Structures are given as structure tokens and as C-alpha cells.
Amino acid sequence: MAHSGPTPRRTGAWVLITVLVLISILGTLIVPIYARSSPYIGAFPFFYWYQLLWVPFVAVLMAICYLVSTHGSRSTASGPAAHDGSGEAR
């Protein structure tokens, strides 16, 4: 029978995730940052290309958040406590 003890607290990881999510939200919600038309890149004013740059940037930030959040659960599940001594995982 598997014993489910208290999960280890990973406060640092969740603080990092929170900061990355806040960066991705606030970067597009604070409109005075990008409420202007210059500088232009080709025919695109700053307003448009600033927002378009956030699409891949947020994707990278969310991938980092995902990896950080799943890293701890994988490392604790595959540690020595996850085995019952018979060579099989619980």
C-alpha cells in the first residue's frame, strides 16, 4: 500500500512561475508602454509589432513555467522513496 506523505514545499519554484506569468500578463496590459506609433518596422507601427513580439515571448515563458512546475513532481516521484524495494515503482 502506497503511503502518501506531505508533498515537499517548492516555494521558490512557484515564486518563479508567478513572476513569469505576471510578466507575460503585465507586458500587454500596461497600454501606456506601447500606445504609440513610432518606431516603425516596415509598414507596422510600434503598437502592432510590440504585441506581435509578445506571442512567441509568452509561449517561451509558459514553456519555462511548465518545465519548472513538472520538474519537481518528476524528481520526487522517481526518487528512492518511490520504490518499495522490489525494483518496481509504487
Distance bins in CASP14 RR format, pairs under 12 A and 6 or more apart:
PFRMAT RR
TARGET T0000
AUTHOR 0000-0000-0000
RMODE 2
METHOD distances of the structure
MODEL  1
1 84 0 0 0 0 1 0 0 0 0 0 0
1 90 0 0 0 0 1 0 0 0 0 0 0
2 77 0 0 0 0 0 1 0 0 0 0 0
2 81 0 0 0 0 0 1 0 0 0 0 0
2 82 0 0 0 0 1 0 0 0 0 0 0
2 83 0 0 0 0 0 1 0 0 0 0 0
2 84 0 0 0 0 1 0 0 0 0 0 0
2 88 0 0 0 0 0 1 0 0 0 0 0
2 89 0 0 0 0 1 0 0 0 0 0 0
2 90 1 0 1 0 0 0 0 0 0 0 0
3 81 0 0 0 0 1 0 0 0 0 0 0
3 82 0 0 0 0 0 1 0 0 0 0 0
3 84 0 0 0 0 1 0 0 0 0 0 0
3 90 0 0 0 0 1 0 0 0 0 0 0
4 76 0 0 0 0 0 1 0 0 0 0 0
4 77 0 0 0 0 0 1 0 0 0 0 0
4 81 0 0 0 0 0 1 0 0 0 0 0
4 82 0 0 0 0 0 1 0 0 0 0 0
4 90 0 0 0 0 1 0 0 0 0 0 0
5 76 0 0 0 0 0 1 0 0 0 0 0
5 81 0 0 0 0 1 0 0 0 0 0 0
5 82 0 0 0 0 0 1 0 0 0 0 0
6 76 0 0 0 0 0 1 0 0 0 0 0
7 72 0 0 0 0 1 0 0 0 0 0 0
7 73 0 0 0 0 1 0 0 0 0 0 0
7 76 1 0 0 1 0 0 0 0 0 0 0
7 77 0 0 0 0 0 1 0 0 0 0 0
7 81 0 0 0 0 0 1 0 0 0 0 0
8 14 0 0 0 0 0 1 0 0 0 0 0
8 72 0 0 0 0 1 0 0 0 0 0 0
8 73 0 0 0 0 1 0 0 0 0 0 0
8 75 0 0 0 0 1 0 0 0 0 0 0
8 76 1 0 0 1 0 0 0 0 0 0 0
8 77 0 0 0 0 0 1 0 0 0 0 0
8 79 0 0 0 0 0 1 0 0 0 0 0
8 81 0 0 0 0 0 1 0 0 0 0 0
9 15 0 0 0 0 0 1 0 0 0 0 0
9 72 0 0 0 0 0 1 0 0 0 0 0
9 76 0 0 0 0 0 1 0 0 0 0 0
10 16 0 0 0 0 1 0 0 0 0 0 0
10 17 0 0 0 0 1 0 0 0 0 0 0
10 68 0 0 0 0 1 0 0 0 0 0 0
10 69 0 0 0 0 1 0 0 0 0 0 0
10 70 0 0 0 0 0 1 0 0 0 0 0
10 71 0 0 0 0 1 0 0 0 0 0 0
10 72 1 0 0 1 0 0 0 0 0 0 0
10 73 0 0 0 0 1 0 0 0 0 0 0
10 75 0 0 0 0 0 1 0 0 0 0 0
10 76 0 0 0 0 1 0 0 0 0 0 0
11 17 0 0 0 0 0 1 0 0 0 0 0
11 18 0 0 0 0 0 1 0 0 0 0 0
12 18 0 0 0 0 1 0 0 0 0 0 0
12 19 0 0 0 0 1 0 0 0 0 0 0
12 68 0 0 0 0 1 0 0 0 0 0 0
12 69 0 0 0 0 0 1 0 0 0 0 0
12 71 0 0 0 0 0 1 0 0 0 0 0
12 72 0 0 0 0 0 1 0 0 0 0 0
13 19 0 0 0 0 0 1 0 0 0 0 0
13 20 0 0 0 0 0 1 0 0 0 0 0
13 64 0 0 0 0 0 1 0 0 0 0 0
13 65 0 0 0 0 1 0 0 0 0 0 0
13 66 0 0 0 0 0 1 0 0 0 0 0
13 67 0 0 0 0 0 1 0 0 0 0 0
13 68 1 0 1 0 0 0 0 0 0 0 0
13 69 1 0 0 1 0 0 0 0 0 0 0
13 70 0 0 0 0 0 1 0 0 0 0 0
13 71 1 0 0 1 0 0 0 0 0 0 0
13 72 1 0 0 1 0 0 0 0 0 0 0
13 73 0 0 0 0 0 1 0 0 0 0 0
13 75 0 0 0 0 0 1 0 0 0 0 0
13 76 0 0 0 0 0 1 0 0 0 0 0
14 20 0 0 0 0 0 1 0 0 0 0 0
14 21 0 0 0 0 0 1 0 0 0 0 0
14 65 0 0 0 0 1 0 0 0 0 0 0
14 68 0 0 0 0 1 0 0 0 0 0 0
14 69 1 0 0 1 0 0 0 0 0 0 0
14 72 0 0 0 0 0 1 0 0 0 0 0
15 21 0 0 0 0 0 1 0 0 0 0 0
15 22 0 0 0 0 0 1 0 0 0 0 0
15 65 0 0 0 0 0 1 0 0 0 0 0
15 68 0 0 0 0 0 1 0 0 0 0 0
16 22 0 0 0 0 0 1 0 0 0 0 0
16 23 0 0 0 0 0 1 0 0 0 0 0
16 61 0 0 0 0 0 1 0 0 0 0 0
16 64 0 0 0 0 1 0 0 0 0 0 0
16 65 0 0 0 0 1 0 0 0 0 0 0
16 67 0 0 0 0 0 1 0 0 0 0 0
16 68 1 0 1 0 0 0 0 0 0 0 0
16 69 0 0 0 0 1 0 0 0 0 0 0
16 71 0 0 0 0 0 1 0 0 0 0 0
17 23 0 0 0 0 0 1 0 0 0 0 0
17 24 0 0 0 0 0 1 0 0 0 0 0
17 61 0 0 0 0 1 0 0 0 0 0 0
17 62 0 0 0 0 1 0 0 0 0 0 0
17 63 0 0 0 0 0 1 0 0 0 0 0
17 64 0 0 0 0 1 0 0 0 0 0 0
17 65 1 0 1 0 0 0 0 0 0 0 0
17 66 0 0 0 0 1 0 0 0 0 0 0
17 67 0 0 0 0 0 1 0 0 0 0 0
17 68 1 0 1 0 0 0 0 0 0 0 0
17 69 1 0 0 1 0 0 0 0 0 0 0
17 70 0 0 0 0 0 1 0 0 0 0 0
17 71 0 0 0 0 0 1 0 0 0 0 0
17 72 0 0 0 0 0 1 0 0 0 0 0
18 24 0 0 0 0 0 1 0 0 0 0 0
18 25 0 0 0 0 0 1 0 0 0 0 0
18 26 0 0 0 0 0 1 0 0 0 0 0
18 61 0 0 0 0 0 1 0 0 0 0 0
18 65 0 0 0 0 1 0 0 0 0 0 0
18 68 0 0 0 0 0 1 0 0 0 0 0
18 69 0 0 0 0 0 1 0 0 0 0 0
19 25 0 0 0 0 0 1 0 0 0 0 0
19 26 0 0 0 0 0 1 0 0 0 0 0
19 61 0 0 0 0 1 0 0 0 0 0 0
19 64 0 0 0 0 0 1 0 0 0 0 0
19 65 0 0 0 0 1 0 0 0 0 0 0
19 68 0 0 0 0 0 1 0 0 0 0 0
20 26 0 0 0 0 0 1 0 0 0 0 0
20 27 0 0 0 0 0 1 0 0 0 0 0
20 57 0 0 0 0 0 1 0 0 0 0 0
20 58 0 0 0 0 1 0 0 0 0 0 0
20 59 0 0 0 0 0 1 0 0 0 0 0
20 60 0 0 0 0 1 0 0 0 0 0 0
20 61 1 0 1 0 0 0 0 0 0 0 0
20 62 1 0 0 1 0 0 0 0 0 0 0
20 63 0 0 0 0 0 1 0 0 0 0 0
20 64 1 0 0 1 0 0 0 0 0 0 0
20 65 1 0 1 0 0 0 0 0 0 0 0
20 66 0 0 0 0 0 1 0 0 0 0 0
20 67 0 0 0 0 0 1 0 0 0 0 0
20 68 0 0 0 0 1 0 0 0 0 0 0
20 69 0 0 0 0 0 1 0 0 0 0 0
21 27 0 0 0 0 0 1 0 0 0 0 0
21 58 0 0 0 0 1 0 0 0 0 0 0
21 61 1 0 0 1 0 0 0 0 0 0 0
21 62 1 0 0 1 0 0 0 0 0 0 0
21 64 0 0 0 0 0 1 0 0 0 0 0
21 65 1 0 0 1 0 0 0 0 0 0 0
21 66 0 0 0 0 0 1 0 0 0 0 0
21 68 0 0 0 0 0 1 0 0 0 0 0
21 69 0 0 0 0 0 1 0 0 0 0 0
22 28 0 0 0 0 0 1 0 0 0 0 0
22 29 0 0 0 0 1 0 0 0 0 0 0
22 30 0 0 0 0 0 1 0 0 0 0 0
22 58 0 0 0 0 0 1 0 0 0 0 0
22 61 0 0 0 0 0 1 0 0 0 0 0
22 65 0 0 0 0 0 1 0 0 0 0 0
23 29 0 0 0 0 0 1 0 0 0 0 0
23 30 0 0 0 0 0 1 0 0 0 0 0
23 54 0 0 0 0 0 1 0 0 0 0 0
23 57 0 0 0 0 1 0 0 0 0 0 0
23 58 0 0 0 0 1 0 0 0 0 0 0
23 60 0 0 0 0 0 1 0 0 0 0 0
23 61 1 0 0 1 0 0 0 0 0 0 0
23 62 0 0 0 0 0 1 0 0 0 0 0
23 64 0 0 0 0 0 1 0 0 0 0 0
23 65 0 0 0 0 0 1 0 0 0 0 0
24 54 1 0 0 1 0 0 0 0 0 0 0
24 55 0 0 0 0 0 1 0 0 0 0 0
24 56 0 0 0 0 0 1 0 0 0 0 0
24 57 1 0 0 1 0 0 0 0 0 0 0
24 58 1 0 1 0 0 0 0 0 0 0 0
24 59 0 0 0 0 1 0 0 0 0 0 0
24 60 0 0 0 0 1 0 0 0 0 0 0
24 61 1 0 1 0 0 0 0 0 0 0 0
24 62 1 0 0 1 0 0 0 0 0 0 0
24 63 0 0 0 0 0 1 0 0 0 0 0
24 64 0 0 0 0 0 1 0 0 0 0 0
24 65 0 0 0 0 1 0 0 0 0 0 0
25 54 0 0 0 0 0 1 0 0 0 0 0
25 58 0 0 0 0 1 0 0 0 0 0 0
25 61 0 0 0 0 0 1 0 0 0 0 0
25 62 0 0 0 0 0 1 0 0 0 0 0
26 32 0 0 0 0 0 1 0 0 0 0 0
26 33 0 0 0 0 1 0 0 0 0 0 0
26 34 0 0 0 0 0 1 0 0 0 0 0
26 54 0 0 0 0 0 1 0 0 0 0 0
26 58 0 0 0 0 0 1 0 0 0 0 0
26 61 0 0 0 0 0 1 0 0 0 0 0
27 33 1 0 0 1 0 0 0 0 0 0 0
27 34 0 0 0 0 1 0 0 0 0 0 0
27 50 0 0 0 0 1 0 0 0 0 0 0
27 51 0 0 0 0 1 0 0 0 0 0 0
27 53 0 0 0 0 0 1 0 0 0 0 0
27 54 1 0 0 1 0 0 0 0 0 0 0
27 57 0 0 0 0 1 0 0 0 0 0 0
27 58 0 0 0 0 1 0 0 0 0 0 0
27 61 0 0 0 0 0 1 0 0 0 0 0
28 34 0 0 0 0 1 0 0 0 0 0 0
28 35 0 0 0 0 0 1 0 0 0 0 0
28 47 0 0 0 0 0 1 0 0 0 0 0
28 50 0 0 0 0 1 0 0 0 0 0 0
28 51 1 0 0 1 0 0 0 0 0 0 0
28 52 0 0 0 0 0 1 0 0 0 0 0
28 53 0 0 0 0 0 1 0 0 0 0 0
28 54 1 0 1 0 0 0 0 0 0 0 0
28 55 0 0 0 0 1 0 0 0 0 0 0
28 57 0 0 0 0 1 0 0 0 0 0 0
28 58 0 0 0 0 1 0 0 0 0 0 0
28 61 0 0 0 0 0 1 0 0 0 0 0
29 35 0 0 0 0 0 1 0 0 0 0 0
29 51 0 0 0 0 0 1 0 0 0 0 0
29 54 0 0 0 0 0 1 0 0 0 0 0
30 50 0 0 0 0 0 1 0 0 0 0 0
30 54 0 0 0 0 0 1 0 0 0 0 0
31 47 0 0 0 0 1 0 0 0 0 0 0
31 50 0 0 0 0 0 1 0 0 0 0 0
31 51 0 0 0 0 0 1 0 0 0 0 0
32 47 0 0 0 0 0 1 0 0 0 0 0
32 50 0 0 0 0 0 1 0 0 0 0 0
33 46 0 0 0 0 1 0 0 0 0 0 0
33 47 0 0 0 0 0 1 0 0 0 0 0
33 50 1 0 0 1 0 0 0 0 0 0 0
33 51 0 0 0 0 0 1 0 0 0 0 0
33 54 0 0 0 0 0 1 0 0 0 0 0
34 45 0 0 0 0 1 0 0 0 0 0 0
34 46 1 0 0 1 0 0 0 0 0 0 0
34 47 1 0 1 0 0 0 0 0 0 0 0
34 48 0 0 0 0 1 0 0 0 0 0 0
34 49 0 0 0 0 1 0 0 0 0 0 0
34 50 1 0 1 0 0 0 0 0 0 0 0
34 51 1 0 0 1 0 0 0 0 0 0 0
34 52 0 0 0 0 0 1 0 0 0 0 0
34 53 0 0 0 0 1 0 0 0 0 0 0
34 54 0 0 0 0 1 0 0 0 0 0 0
35 45 0 0 0 0 0 1 0 0 0 0 0
35 46 0 0 0 0 1 0 0 0 0 0 0
35 47 1 0 0 1 0 0 0 0 0 0 0
35 48 0 0 0 0 0 1 0 0 0 0 0
35 50 0 0 0 0 1 0 0 0 0 0 0
35 51 0 0 0 0 0 1 0 0 0 0 0
36 45 1 0 0 1 0 0 0 0 0 0 0
36 46 1 0 1 0 0 0 0 0 0 0 0
36 47 1 0 0 1 0 0 0 0 0 0 0
36 48 0 0 0 0 0 1 0 0 0 0 0
36 49 0 0 0 0 0 1 0 0 0 0 0
36 50 0 0 0 0 1 0 0 0 0 0 0
37 43 0 0 0 0 0 1 0 0 0 0 0
37 44 0 0 0 0 1 0 0 0 0 0 0
37 45 1 1 0 0 0 0 0 0 0 0 0
37 46 1 0 0 1 0 0 0 0 0 0 0
37 47 1 0 0 1 0 0 0 0 0 0 0
37 48 0 0 0 0 1 0 0 0 0 0 0
37 49 0 0 0 0 0 1 0 0 0 0 0
37 50 0 0 0 0 0 1 0 0 0 0 0
38 44 0 0 0 0 0 1 0 0 0 0 0
38 45 1 0 0 1 0 0 0 0 0 0 0
38 46 1 0 0 1 0 0 0 0 0 0 0
38 47 0 0 0 0 1 0 0 0 0 0 0
38 49 0 0 0 0 0 1 0 0 0 0 0
38 50 0 0 0 0 0 1 0 0 0 0 0
39 45 0 0 0 0 1 0 0 0 0 0 0
39 46 1 0 1 0 0 0 0 0 0 0 0
39 47 0 0 0 0 0 1 0 0 0 0 0
39 48 0 0 0 0 0 1 0 0 0 0 0
39 49 0 0 0 0 1 0 0 0 0 0 0
39 50 0 0 0 0 0 1 0 0 0 0 0
40 46 1 0 0 1 0 0 0 0 0 0 0
40 47 0 0 0 0 0 1 0 0 0 0 0
40 48 0 0 0 0 1 0 0 0 0 0 0
40 49 0 0 0 0 1 0 0 0 0 0 0
40 50 0 0 0 0 0 1 0 0 0 0 0
41 47 0 0 0 0 0 1 0 0 0 0 0
41 48 0 0 0 0 1 0 0 0 0 0 0
41 49 1 0 1 0 0 0 0 0 0 0 0
41 50 0 0 0 0 1 0 0 0 0 0 0
41 52 0 0 0 0 1 0 0 0 0 0 0
41 53 0 0 0 0 1 0 0 0 0 0 0
42 48 0 0 0 0 0 1 0 0 0 0 0
42 49 0 0 0 0 1 0 0 0 0 0 0
43 49 0 0 0 0 0 1 0 0 0 0 0
44 50 0 0 0 0 1 0 0 0 0 0 0
44 51 0 0 0 0 0 1 0 0 0 0 0
44 52 1 0 0 1 0 0 0 0 0 0 0
44 53 0 0 0 0 0 1 0 0 0 0 0
45 51 0 0 0 0 0 1 0 0 0 0 0
45 52 0 0 0 0 0 1 0 0 0 0 0
46 52 0 0 0 0 0 1 0 0 0 0 0
46 53 0 0 0 0 0 1 0 0 0 0 0
47 53 0 0 0 0 0 1 0 0 0 0 0
47 54 0 0 0 0 0 1 0 0 0 0 0
48 54 0 0 0 0 0 1 0 0 0 0 0
48 55 0 0 0 0 0 1 0 0 0 0 0
49 55 0 0 0 0 0 1 0 0 0 0 0
50 57 0 0 0 0 0 1 0 0 0 0 0
51 57 0 0 0 0 0 1 0 0 0 0 0
51 58 0 0 0 0 0 1 0 0 0 0 0
52 58 0 0 0 0 0 1 0 0 0 0 0
53 59 0 0 0 0 0 1 0 0 0 0 0
53 60 0 0 0 0 0 1 0 0 0 0 0
54 60 0 0 0 0 0 1 0 0 0 0 0
54 61 0 0 0 0 1 0 0 0 0 0 0
54 62 0 0 0 0 0 1 0 0 0 0 0
55 61 0 0 0 0 0 1 0 0 0 0 0
55 62 0 0 0 0 0 1 0 0 0 0 0
56 62 0 0 0 0 0 1 0 0 0 0 0
56 63 0 0 0 0 0 1 0 0 0 0 0
57 63 0 0 0 0 0 1 0 0 0 0 0
57 64 0 0 0 0 0 1 0 0 0 0 0
58 64 0 0 0 0 0 1 0 0 0 0 0
58 65 0 0 0 0 0 1 0 0 0 0 0
59 65 0 0 0 0 0 1 0 0 0 0 0
59 66 0 0 0 0 0 1 0 0 0 0 0
60 66 0 0 0 0 0 1 0 0 0 0 0
60 67 0 0 0 0 0 1 0 0 0 0 0
61 67 0 0 0 0 0 1 0 0 0 0 0
61 68 0 0 0 0 0 1 0 0 0 0 0
62 68 0 0 0 0 0 1 0 0 0 0 0
62 69 0 0 0 0 0 1 0 0 0 0 0
63 69 0 0 0 0 0 1 0 0 0 0 0
63 70 0 0 0 0 0 1 0 0 0 0 0
64 70 0 0 0 0 0 1 0 0 0 0 0
64 71 0 0 0 0 0 1 0 0 0 0 0
65 71 0 0 0 0 0 1 0 0 0 0 0
66 72 0 0 0 0 0 1 0 0 0 0 0
66 73 0 0 0 0 0 1 0 0 0 0 0
66 74 0 0 0 0 0 1 0 0 0 0 0
67 73 0 0 0 0 0 1 0 0 0 0 0
67 74 0 0 0 0 0 1 0 0 0 0 0
67 75 0 0 0 0 0 1 0 0 0 0 0
68 74 0 0 0 0 0 1 0 0 0 0 0
68 75 0 0 0 0 0 1 0 0 0 0 0
70 76 0 0 0 0 0 1 0 0 0 0 0
70 77 0 0 0 0 0 1 0 0 0 0 0
71 77 0 0 0 0 0 1 0 0 0 0 0
71 78 0 0 0 0 0 1 0 0 0 0 0
72 78 0 0 0 0 1 0 0 0 0 0 0
72 79 0 0 0 0 0 1 0 0 0 0 0
73 79 0 0 0 0 0 1 0 0 0 0 0
73 82 0 0 0 0 0 1 0 0 0 0 0
74 82 0 0 0 0 0 1 0 0 0 0 0
75 81 0 0 0 0 0 1 0 0 0 0 0
75 82 0 0 0 0 0 1 0 0 0 0 0
76 82 1 0 0 1 0 0 0 0 0 0 0
77 83 0 0 0 0 0 1 0 0 0 0 0
77 89 1 0 0 1 0 0 0 0 0 0 0
77 90 0 0 0 0 1 0 0 0 0 0 0
78 89 1 0 0 1 0 0 0 0 0 0 0
78 90 0 0 0 0 0 1 0 0 0 0 0
79 89 0 0 0 0 1 0 0 0 0 0 0
79 90 0 0 0 0 0 1 0 0 0 0 0
80 87 0 0 0 0 0 1 0 0 0 0 0
80 89 0 0 0 0 0 1 0 0 0 0 0
80 90 0 0 0 0 0 1 0 0 0 0 0
81 89 0 0 0 0 0 1 0 0 0 0 0
81 90 0 0 0 0 1 0 0 0 0 0 0
82 88 0 0 0 0 1 0 0 0 0 0 0
82 89 1 0 1 0 0 0 0 0 0 0 0
82 90 1 0 1 0 0 0 0 0 0 0 0
83 89 1 0 1 0 0 0 0 0 0 0 0
83 90 1 0 0 1 0 0 0 0 0 0 0
84 90 1 0 1 0 0 0 0 0 0 0 0
END
